[in-house]
Amino acid sequence: MNTEELSKLNFEEALQMLENIVRELEGGRIKLDDAVASYEKAIALKQLCENKLNAARLKIEKIEVSPEGKLSTAPLDVPEM
């Protein structure tokens, strides 16, 4: 799967593929060349998932009500991980 194909995945699909790769690597029954290729794919999937989470985080806003009763939105305070 190339970079273009990976970028078309949604978050859930990418996360599922990443979880499958991790299980496969943890199982230890994979040839070295295949393990390296899977590891490289896992890194790309991890980055894709992080990018999608960051993009979603930027879209989330909180609604604030002023003392006068006016509504406004502000970025949601998200604790750093």
TALIN-V495316 format. One line per field, one symbol per residue. burial: + if it has 16 or more other ideal C-beta (glycine too) atoms within 10 Angstrom, else -. Layout:
burial->???
//
This chain:
burial->-----+--+----++-++--+--------+-------+---+-++--++--+-----------------------------
//
